[in-house]
Amino acid sequence: MKFDKSLLRTVLFAVGVVAFIIGVYQTILFNDLAANYSIFMVSTLCWMPLLYWRQQERVAAKVAEQKAKLANQARAKTTAKSTRKRR
């Protein structure tokens, strides 16, 4: 069975949102932020990998875009030479 990273992302996001909502509710209900610090930390720990993976995807996309641009430039240079008639 192959590991599904999108499922992990969905679960982490859902747990993070639920923990944040529970933390806000408990803070409003008991008027004590310090008592609910651990709940907010669970939410933060669920979101941190998501932010890191999103940043890594952006970097990979930029690198792929630059490689594609360089490949297109190299291809344009080689095709211009090959279409020229030789005498």
C-alpha distances in whole Angstrom, upper triangle without the diagonal:
4,7,9,12,15,13,14,18,18,18,20,23,23,24,26,28,28,30,32,33,34,35,38,39,39,41,44,44,45,46,45,42,42,41,38,37,34,33,33,32,28,29,29,27,24,26,26,23,23,26,25,22,25,27,25,24,28,29,26,27,31,30,29,32,34,33,33,36,37,36,38,41,41,40,43,45,44,45,48,49,48,50,53,56,57,61
4,6,9,12,11,12,15,16,17,18,21,22,22,24,26,27,28,30,32,33,34,36,38,38,40,42,43,44,45,44,41,41,40,37,36,33,31,32,30,27,27,27,25,22,23,24,20,20,23,22,19,21,24,21,20,24,25,22,24,27,27,25,28,30,29,29,33,34,33,35,38,37,37,40,42,41,42,45,46,45,47,50,53,54,58
4,6,9,9,9,12,13,13,15,17,18,19,21,23,24,25,27,29,29,31,33,34,35,37,39,40,41,42,40,37,37,36,33,32,29,28,28,26,23,23,23,21,18,20,20,16,16,20,19,16,18,21,19,18,22,23,21,22,26,25,24,27,29,28,29,32,33,33,35,37,37,37,40,42,42,43,46,47,46,48,51,54,55,59
4,6,5,7,9,10,11,13,15,16,17,19,20,22,23,25,26,27,29,31,32,33,35,37,38,39,40,38,36,36,35,32,31,28,27,26,25,22,21,22,20,17,18,18,15,14,18,17,14,16,19,17,16,20,21,19,20,24,24,23,25,28,28,28,31,32,32,33,36,37,36,39,41,41,42,45,46,46,47,50,53,55,59
4,5,5,6,9,10,11,12,14,15,16,18,20,21,22,24,26,27,28,30,31,33,35,36,37,38,36,33,34,33,30,28,26,24,24,22,20,19,19,17,14,14,15,12,11,14,14,10,12,15,14,13,17,18,17,18,21,21,21,23,26,25,26,29,30,30,32,34,35,35,38,40,40,41,43,45,45,46,49,52,54,58
4,5,5,6,9,10,10,12,14,15,16,18,20,21,23,24,26,27,29,30,31,33,34,36,36,35,32,33,33,29,28,26,24,23,22,20,18,19,17,14,14,15,12,10,14,14,11,12,15,15,13,16,19,17,18,21,22,21,23,26,26,26,29,31,30,32,35,35,35,38,40,40,41,43,45,45,46,49,52,54,58
4,5,5,6,9,10,11,12,14,15,16,18,20,21,22,24,26,27,28,30,32,33,34,35,34,31,32,31,28,27,25,22,22,22,19,17,18,17,13,14,16,13,12,16,16,14,15,18,18,17,20,22,21,21,25,26,25,27,30,30,30,33,35,34,35,38,39,39,41,44,44,44,47,49,49,50,53,56,58,62
4,5,5,6,8,10,11,12,14,15,16,18,20,21,22,24,26,27,28,30,31,32,33,32,29,29,29,25,24,22,20,20,19,16,15,16,13,10,12,13,10,10,13,14,12,13,17,16,16,19,21,20,21,24,25,25,27,30,30,30,33,35,34,36,39,40,40,42,44,45,45,48,50,50,51,54,57,59,63
4,6,5,6,9,10,10,12,14,15,16,18,20,21,22,24,26,27,29,30,31,32,30,28,28,28,24,23,21,19,18,18,15,13,14,13,9,9,11,9,7,10,11,9,10,14,14,13,16,18,18,19,22,23,23,25,27,28,28,31,33,33,34,37,38,38,40,43,43,44,46,48,48,49,52,56,57,61
4,6,5,6,9,10,11,12,14,15,17,18,20,21,22,24,26,27,28,30,31,30,27,28,28,24,23,22,19,18,18,15,14,15,14,10,11,13,12,9,13,15,13,13,17,17,16,19,22,21,21,25,26,26,27,30,31,31,33,35,35,36,39,40,40,42,45,45,46,48,50,50,51,54,58,60,63
4,5,5,6,8,10,11,12,14,15,16,18,20,21,22,24,26,27,28,29,28,25,26,25,22,21,19,16,17,16,13,12,14,13,9,11,13,12,11,14,16,14,16,19,19,19,21,24,24,24,27,29,28,30,33,33,34,36,38,38,39,42,43,43,45,48,48,49,51,54,53,55,58,61,63,66
4,6,5,6,9,10,10,12,14,15,16,18,20,21,22,24,25,27,27,26,23,24,23,19,19,16,14,14,13,10,9,10,9,5,7,9,9,8,11,13,12,13,16,17,17,20,22,22,23,26,27,27,29,31,32,33,35,37,37,39,41,42,43,45,47,48,49,51,53,53,54,57,61,62,66
4,6,5,6,9,10,11,12,14,15,17,18,20,21,23,24,26,26,25,22,23,23,19,19,17,14,14,14,11,9,10,10,7,6,10,10,8,10,13,13,13,16,17,17,19,21,22,22,25,27,27,28,31,32,32,34,37,37,38,40,42,42,44,46,47,48,50,52,53,54,57,60,62,66
4,5,5,6,9,10,11,12,14,15,16,18,20,21,22,24,25,24,22,23,22,19,19,17,14,14,15,12,9,12,12,9,10,13,13,11,14,17,16,16,20,21,21,22,25,26,26,28,30,30,32,34,35,36,38,40,40,41,44,45,45,47,50,51,51,53,56,56,56,60,63,65,69
4,6,5,6,8,10,10,12,14,15,16,18,20,21,22,23,22,20,21,19,16,16,14,11,11,12,8,7,10,10,7,9,12,13,12,15,17,17,18,20,22,22,24,26,27,28,30,32,32,34,36,37,38,40,42,42,43,46,47,48,49,52,53,53,56,58,58,59,62,65,67,71
4,6,5,6,9,10,10,12,14,15,16,18,20,21,21,20,17,18,18,14,14,12,9,9,9,7,4,7,8,5,6,10,11,10,12,15,15,16,18,20,21,22,24,25,26,28,30,31,32,34,36,36,38,40,41,42,44,46,47,48,50,52,52,54,57,57,58,61,64,66,70
4,5,5,6,9,10,11,12,14,15,17,18,20,20,20,17,19,19,15,15,14,11,10,12,10,7,9,11,9,9,12,14,12,14,17,18,17,20,22,22,23,26,27,27,29,32,32,33,36,37,37,39,41,42,43,45,47,47,49,51,53,53,55,57,58,59,61,65,67,71
4,5,5,6,8,10,10,12,14,15,16,18,19,19,17,18,17,14,15,13,10,10,12,10,8,11,13,10,12,15,16,15,17,20,21,21,23,25,25,27,29,30,31,33,35,35,36,39,40,41,42,45,46,46,49,50,51,52,55,56,56,58,61,61,62,65,68,70,74
4,6,5,6,9,10,10,12,14,15,16,17,16,14,15,14,10,11,10,6,7,9,7,5,9,10,9,11,14,16,15,17,19,20,21,23,25,26,27,29,31,31,33,35,36,37,39,41,42,43,45,46,47,49,51,52,53,56,57,57,59,62,62,63,66,69,71,75
4,5,5,6,9,10,10,12,14,15,15,15,12,14,14,10,10,10,7,6,9,8,6,8,11,10,10,13,16,15,16,19,20,20,22,25,25,26,28,30,31,32,34,35,36,38,40,41,42,45,46,47,48,50,51,52,55,56,57,59,61,61,62,65,69,71,74
4,5,5,6,9,10,11,12,14,15,15,13,16,15,11,13,13,9,9,12,11,9,12,15,13,14,17,19,18,19,22,23,23,25,28,28,29,31,33,33,35,37,38,38,41,43,43,44,47,48,49,51,53,53,54,57,58,59,60,63,63,64,67,70,73,76
4,5,5,6,8,10,10,12,13,13,12,14,12,9,11,11,8,9,12,11,10,13,15,14,15,18,21,20,21,24,25,25,27,30,30,31,34,35,36,37,40,40,41,44,45,46,47,50,51,51,54,55,56,57,60,61,61,63,66,66,67,70,73,75,79
4,5,5,6,9,10,11,11,10,8,10,9,6,8,9,6,6,9,10,9,11,14,14,15,17,20,20,20,23,25,25,27,29,30,31,33,35,35,37,39,40,41,43,45,46,47,49,50,51,53,55,56,57,59,61,62,63,66,66,67,70,73,75,79
4,6,5,6,8,10,10,10,9,12,11,8,10,12,9,8,12,13,11,13,16,16,16,19,22,21,21,24,26,26,27,30,31,31,34,35,36,37,40,41,41,43,45,46,47,50,51,52,53,55,56,57,60,61,62,63,66,67,67,70,74,76,79
4,5,5,6,9,9,11,10,13,12,10,12,14,11,11,15,15,14,16,19,18,19,22,24,24,24,27,29,29,30,33,34,34,37,38,39,40,43,44,44,46,48,49,50,53,54,54,56,58,59,60,62,64,64,66,69,69,70,73,76,78,82
4,5,5,6,8,8,8,11,9,7,10,12,9,11,14,14,14,16,19,19,20,22,25,25,26,28,30,30,32,34,35,36,38,40,40,42,44,45,46,48,50,51,52,54,55,56,58,60,61,62,64,66,66,68,71,71,72,75,78,80,84
4,6,5,5,5,5,9,8,6,9,12,10,10,14,15,14,16,19,19,20,22,25,25,25,28,30,30,31,34,35,35,37,39,40,41,44,45,46,47,49,50,51,54,55,56,58,60,61,62,64,65,66,68,70,71,72,74,78,80,84
4,6,5,8,8,12,11,10,13,15,13,13,17,18,17,19,22,22,22,25,28,27,27,30,32,32,33,36,37,37,39,41,42,43,45,47,47,49,51,52,53,55,57,57,59,61,62,63,65,67,67,69,72,72,73,76,79,81,85
4,6,8,10,13,11,11,14,16,14,15,19,19,18,21,23,24,24,27,30,29,30,33,34,34,36,38,39,40,42,44,44,46,48,49,50,52,54,54,56,58,59,60,62,64,65,66,68,70,70,72,74,75,76,78,82,84,88
4,5,8,10,9,9,13,15,14,15,18,19,19,21,23,24,25,27,30,30,31,33,35,35,36,39,40,41,43,45,45,47,49,50,51,53,55,56,57,59,60,61,63,65,66,67,69,71,72,73,76,76,77,80,83,85,89
4,7,9,9,10,12,15,14,15,18,19,19,21,23,24,25,27,30,30,30,32,35,34,35,38,39,40,42,44,44,45,48,49,50,52,54,55,56,58,59,60,62,64,65,66,68,70,70,72,74,75,76,79,82,84,88
4,6,6,7,9,12,12,13,15,17,17,19,21,22,23,24,28,28,28,30,33,33,34,37,38,38,40,42,43,44,46,48,49,50,52,54,54,56,58,59,61,63,64,65,67,69,69,71,73,74,75,78,81,83,87
4,5,5,6,10,10,9,12,14,14,15,18,19,20,21,24,25,25,27,29,29,30,33,34,35,36,39,40,41,43,44,45,47,49,50,51,53,55,56,57,59,60,61,63,65,66,67,70,71,72,74,78,80,83
4,5,5,8,10,10,11,14,15,15,17,20,20,21,24,25,25,27,30,30,31,33,35,35,37,39,40,41,43,45,46,47,49,51,52,53,55,56,58,59,61,62,64,66,67,68,70,71,73,75,79,80,84
4,6,8,9,10,12,13,15,16,18,19,21,22,25,26,26,28,30,31,32,34,36,37,38,40,42,43,44,46,47,49,51,52,53,55,56,58,59,61,62,64,65,67,68,70,72,73,74,76,80,82,85
4,5,5,7,9,10,11,13,15,16,17,19,22,22,23,25,27,28,29,31,33,34,35,37,38,40,41,43,44,46,47,49,50,52,53,54,56,58,59,60,62,64,65,66,69,69,71,73,77,78,82
4,5,5,6,9,10,10,12,14,15,16,19,21,21,22,25,26,26,29,30,31,33,35,36,37,39,41,42,43,45,46,48,49,51,52,54,55,57,58,60,61,62,64,66,67,68,71,74,76,80
4,5,5,6,9,10,10,12,14,15,18,19,20,21,24,25,26,28,29,31,32,34,35,37,38,40,41,43,44,45,47,49,50,51,53,54,56,57,59,60,62,64,65,66,68,70,74,75,79
4,5,5,7,9,10,11,13,15,17,18,19,21,23,24,25,27,28,30,31,33,34,36,37,39,40,42,43,44,46,48,49,50,52,54,55,56,58,60,60,62,65,65,66,69,73,74,78
4,5,5,6,9,10,11,12,15,16,16,18,21,21,22,25,26,27,29,31,32,33,35,36,37,39,41,42,43,45,47,48,49,51,52,54,56,57,58,60,62,63,64,67,70,72,75
4,5,5,6,8,10,10,13,15,15,16,19,20,21,23,25,26,27,29,30,32,33,35,36,38,39,41,42,44,45,47,48,50,51,52,54,56,57,59,61,61,63,65,69,70,74
4,5,5,6,9,10,12,13,15,16,18,19,21,22,24,25,27,28,30,31,33,34,36,37,39,40,42,43,44,46,48,49,50,52,54,55,56,58,60,61,62,65,68,70,73
4,5,5,6,9,11,11,13,15,16,17,19,21,22,23,25,27,28,29,31,32,33,35,37,38,40,41,43,44,46,47,48,50,52,53,54,56,58,59,60,63,66,68,72
4,5,5,6,9,10,10,12,14,15,16,18,20,21,23,24,26,27,29,30,31,33,35,36,37,39,41,42,44,45,46,48,50,51,52,54,56,57,58,61,64,66,70
4,6,5,7,9,10,11,13,15,16,17,19,21,22,24,25,27,28,29,31,33,34,35,37,39,40,41,43,44,46,47,49,50,51,54,55,56,58,60,64,65,69
4,6,7,7,10,11,12,13,15,17,18,20,21,22,24,26,27,28,30,32,33,34,36,38,39,40,42,43,44,46,48,49,50,52,54,55,56,59,62,64,67
4,6,5,6,9,10,11,12,14,16,17,19,20,21,23,25,26,27,29,31,32,33,35,36,37,39,41,42,43,45,47,48,50,52,52,54,56,60,61,65
4,5,5,6,9,10,11,12,14,16,17,18,20,22,23,24,26,27,29,30,32,33,35,36,38,39,41,42,44,45,46,48,50,51,52,55,59,60,64
4,5,5,6,8,10,10,12,14,15,16,18,20,21,22,24,26,27,28,30,32,33,34,36,37,38,40,42,43,44,46,48,49,50,53,56,58,62
4,5,5,6,9,10,11,12,14,15,16,19,20,21,22,25,26,27,29,30,31,33,35,36,37,39,41,42,43,45,47,47,49,51,55,57,60
4,6,5,6,9,10,11,13,14,15,17,19,20,21,23,25,26,27,29,30,32,33,35,36,37,39,41,42,44,46,47,48,50,54,56,59
4,5,5,6,9,10,11,12,14,16,17,18,20,21,23,24,26,27,29,30,32,33,34,36,38,39,40,42,44,45,47,49,52,54,58
4,5,5,6,9,10,10,12,14,15,16,18,20,21,22,24,26,27,28,30,31,32,34,36,37,38,40,42,43,44,47,50,52,56
4,5,5,6,9,10,11,13,14,15,16,19,20,21,23,25,26,27,29,30,31,33,35,36,37,39,41,42,43,46,49,51,54
4,5,5,6,9,10,11,13,14,15,17,19,20,21,23,24,26,27,29,30,32,33,35,36,38,40,41,42,45,48,50,53
4,5,5,6,9,10,11,12,14,15,16,18,20,21,22,24,26,27,28,30,32,33,34,36,38,39,40,43,46,48,51
4,5,5,6,9,10,10,12,14,15,16,18,20,21,22,24,25,26,28,30,31,32,34,36,37,38,41,44,46,50
4,5,5,6,9,10,10,12,14,15,16,18,20,21,23,24,25,27,29,30,31,33,35,36,37,40,43,45,49
4,5,5,6,9,10,11,12,14,15,17,18,20,21,23,24,26,27,29,30,32,34,35,36,39,42,44,47
4,5,5,6,9,10,10,12,14,15,16,18,20,21,22,24,26,27,28,30,32,33,34,37,40,42,45
4,5,5,6,9,10,10,12,14,15,16,18,20,21,22,24,26,26,28,31,31,32,35,38,40,44
4,5,5,6,9,10,10,12,14,15,17,18,20,21,23,24,26,27,29,30,32,34,37,39,43
4,5,5,6,9,10,11,12,14,15,16,18,20,21,23,24,26,28,29,30,33,36,37,41
4,5,5,6,9,10,10,12,14,15,16,18,20,21,22,24,26,27,28,31,34,36,39
4,5,5,6,9,10,10,12,14,15,16,18,20,21,23,25,26,27,29,33,35,38
4,5,5,6,9,10,11,12,14,15,17,18,20,21,23,25,26,28,32,33,37
4,5,5,6,9,10,10,12,14,15,16,18,20,22,23,24,27,30,31,35
4,5,5,6,9,10,10,12,14,15,16,18,20,21,22,25,28,30,34
4,5,5,6,9,10,10,12,14,15,17,19,20,21,23,27,29,32
4,5,5,6,8,10,11,12,14,16,17,19,20,22,26,27,31
4,5,5,6,8,10,11,12,14,16,16,18,21,24,25,29
4,5,5,6,9,10,10,12,14,15,16,19,22,24,28
4,5,5,6,9,10,11,13,15,16,18,21,23,26
4,5,5,6,9,10,11,13,15,16,20,21,25
4,5,5,6,9,10,11,12,15,18,20,23
4,6,5,6,9,10,11,13,17,19,22
4,6,5,7,9,11,12,15,17,20
4,5,5,6,9,11,14,15,18
4,5,5,6,9,12,14,18
4,6,6,7,10,13,16
4,6,6,9,10,14
4,6,8,9,13
4,6,9,13
4,6,10
4,7
4
